Amino acid sequence: MVPLSAYVAVSAILFMTGLLGVLIRRNFIIVLMSVEIMMNAANINLVAFSHYLESMSGQLVALFNIAIAAGEAAVGLAIIVVVFRGKISTNVDEMNLLKW
Amino acid sequence: MMMSVFFAYFALMSIVAAALTVSLRHPVHCGLALLALLLHVSGLFVLLNAEFLWAVQVIVYAGAILVLYLFVLMLLNLKTDERYFHSSYPYIIGPAALGSLYVLYLLLQSPFEGAKGDAPASAILEGGDTYAVGIKMFSDHILQFEIVGIFLLGAIIGAIVLAKTPKAMEDAGGKR
C-alpha cells in the first residue's frame, strides 16, 4: 500500500518545479503553464487527503480548483493576446507598462 | 504491490514531465510535456479512487485548457528566444533546491493523522465515485457550485472583452 506521505512528496516536488518555472522562465505562456503545474500539485494533495482521511470534500475542492484553472487560463491567454498585439513580445521582462 | 508499481510509474513520469515543461526551449514542446504531466496526474487520481476527477482532468485539462494554450501558441507564432531563462536563474535554483529538500524532510516526518470523515473507500465503491461526488456536491457544497458558475461567466465575459479588437476606442480618439 502506498503511504500518504508519498503522494504528498510528489505533490511538493511538482509544486516546487512549477514555482521554479514561474520564477526563471521569460516566456509569459510558459509562466502560465507553470501555474497549471502548481494547481495540479495542489489537486494531487487534495485528492490524496480526501482518500486517506475518508472525506469527500477534498475531491470537490479539487473539482472547483479545475474550474478556476480553466477561467484563469482563459483570462491569462486573453491578456497575452492583447499584450502581443501591442508589443510583439511575450517576454515578461518587457511587460512593464503598469510599472510605477 | 501492483499499486506501488503504478504509483511509481505515474509519480516519476509526472515529475519528469513537469521538469521538461519548465526546461524545454520551444514553447510547443513545453505544451506537449504539460499534456504528459496532466495525463499522468489523472492516473494518480485513478489510484486514489477518484474516477470522476480522472474524467474531468482528461476532458477539461487535457481537452480544453491545453488546446487553448496550443491555439494561442500557434496563433502568436513565437520565435524561440536565445536566452529563454531569466538572467538571474542560477541564484534562484540553489535556494529552491534547498527549500524543497527541507520541505520534503519535514513532510516525510509528519504523521498525517486526523479525524476520519464519513466516506470510506468501501462506501464510495458501492455506488461509484460519480454518485458520491454528485450527492456531496448538490447537498453540502451547492453554494460553492453556484459561485463557480458565476465565476466562469465572469471569466468568459472578461476574456471576450480583453481579446476584442479595440476599434471603438480608436474612433473615440483614445490612445491604446
Interface residues (C-beta under 8 A of the other chain):
Chain A: M1 V2 L4 S5 A6 Y7 V8 A9 V10 A12 I13 L14 M16 T17 G18 L19 L20 G21 L23 I24 R25 R26 N27 I29 I30 L32 M33 S34 E36 I37 N40 N43 I44 V47 A48 S50 H51 Y52 L53 E54 S55 M56 S57 Q59 L60 A62 L63 F64 I66 A67 I68 A69 A70 G71 E72 A73 A74 V75 L77 A78 I79 I80 V81 V82 F84 G86 T90 N91 D93
Chain B: M3 S4 F7 A11 S14 I15 A18 A19 T21 V22 P27 C30 G31 L34 L37 L38 V41 L44 F45 L47 L48 N49 A50 F52 L53 V56 Q57 V60 Y61 A64 I65 L68 Y69 V72 L73 L75 L76 L78 D81 R83 Y84 F85 H86 Y89 I92 I93 A96 G99 S100 V103 L104 L107 L108 S110 F112 G114 A115 K116 G117 D118 A119 P120 A121 I124 D129 A132 V133 K136 M137 D140 H141 Q144 F145 V148 F151 L152 G154 A155 I156 G158 A159 I160 L162 A163 R176
